[in-house]
């Protein structure tokens, strides 16, 4: 039995769809025409620089509550520094906001308490400013390194009770 008009129309539509799909695929896969070609180079570079930084920006050394007649007191804290591997560094400490010469002092606004910072628990190596023998020297390994800081203060019997503070600027150079 020959196909009906309806079947013929469906077949024509099917053939048109297949032809259109084949044409689209051919156009999509066909290479684009090239009129010419030019090439160049892209240079890629980087300069890796050594670095050092404190891992704690604001460290605190607190002597806590000290009796007026104590005579002296000690305290200890740790700083953290991270420097590039195999990078030598130096940490320096200024004398603080209330120093008198090279004597560090905490102040309550009108009176002061003398103190000193040390690199060792025996209080023999005072910490000092950049270029002084009081710098702490080390070699970076890429990880955080702990740098202990020891403090010792002297309290005169005549020191008025109160809260005394100072701020010491730390600098790491490499």
C-alpha positions in Angstrom: 0.0 0.0 0.0 1.5 3.3 -1.0 2.1 5.9 1.7 -0.7 8.4 2.4 -0.5 12.1 2.0 0.0 12.5 5.7 2.9 10.1 5.8 4.6 11.8 2.8 4.4 15.2 4.5 5.9 13.7 7.7 8.7 12.2 5.7 9.5 15.4 3.8 9.6 17.3 7.2 11.9 14.6 8.6 14.3 14.9 5.6 14.3 18.7 5.8 15.2 18.5 9.6 18.0 16.0 9.0 19.4 18.1 6.1 19.3 21.3 8.2 21.1 19.5 11.1 23.8 18.1 8.8 24.3 21.5 7.3 24.6 23.1 10.8 27.1 20.4 11.9 29.2 20.9 8.7 29.3 24.7 9.2 30.2 24.4 12.9 33.0 21.9 12.3 34.4 23.6 9.2 37.7 25.4 9.7 37.6 29.2 9.5 39.3 30.8 6.6 42.8 32.1 7.5 44.1 35.1 5.6 47.5 35.0 7.2 49.4 34.3 10.4 51.8 36.1 12.7 53.4 34.9 15.9 55.2 36.5 18.8 56.4 35.6 22.3 55.0 36.2 25.7 57.7 36.3 28.4 56.6 35.3 31.9 58.7 36.2 34.9 58.5 36.6 38.7 61.0 37.9 41.3 60.7 36.2 44.6 61.8 38.5 47.4 62.7 37.6 51.0 60.2 38.7 53.7 59.9 38.8 57.5 57.0 39.8 59.7 55.9 39.6 63.2 53.2 37.0 63.7 51.7 39.0 66.6 51.5 42.8 66.0 50.7 43.8 69.5 52.4 41.7 72.2 52.0 42.4 75.9 54.6 42.2 78.7 52.7 42.5 82.0 54.4 42.6 85.4 50.9 42.2 87.0 50.3 43.7 90.5 53.6 44.6 92.2 53.7 45.7 95.9 55.1 49.1 96.5 57.8 47.7 98.7 58.7 44.8 96.4 61.9 46.4 95.2 61.9 44.6 91.8 59.8 42.3 89.7 60.2 40.2 86.5 58.0 39.2 83.6 58.3 37.2 80.4 56.4 37.1 77.0 57.0 35.6 73.6 57.1 37.2 70.2 56.6 35.4 67.0 58.5 36.2 63.8 58.3 34.4 60.4 61.0 35.0 57.8 61.8 33.4 54.5 64.0 30.3 54.6 67.7 31.0 54.9 67.0 34.7 55.4 69.0 36.3 58.2 67.1 38.9 60.3 67.5 41.2 63.2 64.8 42.4 65.7 65.4 45.7 67.4 63.5 47.5 70.2 63.4 51.2 70.8 63.6 52.6 74.3 59.8 53.3 74.5 57.7 56.5 74.8 58.8 57.5 78.3 62.5 56.7 78.2 65.1 58.9 79.8 68.1 58.3 77.6 68.6 54.6 77.3 66.6 53.9 80.5 63.1 52.6 79.7 60.3 53.9 81.9 56.6 53.3 82.3 54.6 56.3 83.2 51.3 57.0 84.9 51.2 60.5 83.6 53.3 62.2 86.3 55.5 59.5 87.8 57.6 56.7 86.4 58.9 53.2 87.0 62.2 52.2 85.5 62.4 48.9 83.6 64.6 47.0 81.1 64.0 44.4 78.5 66.3 41.4 78.0 66.8 38.6 75.5 67.8 36.1 78.2 66.3 34.8 81.5 69.5 35.7 83.3 68.9 39.4 82.5 72.4 39.9 81.1 71.6 40.8 77.4 69.5 44.0 77.2 67.4 44.5 74.1 68.2 47.7 72.2 67.6 49.7 69.1 68.6 49.0 65.5 72.4 48.8 65.0 73.1 48.2 68.7 74.4 45.1 70.4 70.9 44.7 71.8 69.4 43.5 68.5 68.2 39.9 68.4 69.6 38.0 65.4 68.3 34.9 63.8 68.0 32.9 60.6 64.5 32.4 59.0 63.3 28.9 58.2 59.9 29.8 56.7 58.1 29.0 59.9 57.1 31.0 62.9 60.0 31.3 65.3 59.5 32.2 69.0 61.5 35.0 70.4 61.3 35.3 74.2 61.4 38.8 75.8 62.2 39.2 79.5 61.5 42.2 81.6 62.8 43.4 84.9 61.7 46.5 86.8 62.8 48.3 90.0 60.2 49.9 92.3 61.3 52.6 94.7 59.5 52.6 98.1 58.3 56.1 97.2 56.7 55.1 93.9 53.0 56.2 94.1 50.5 53.4 93.6 48.8 53.4 90.1 48.8 52.0 86.7 52.0 52.5 84.7 52.4 51.9 80.9 54.8 52.3 78.1 54.9 51.3 74.4 58.1 50.0 72.8 58.4 49.8 69.0 59.7 46.5 67.6 61.3 46.4 64.2 62.4 43.4 62.2 64.9 44.0 59.4 66.3 41.5 56.9 
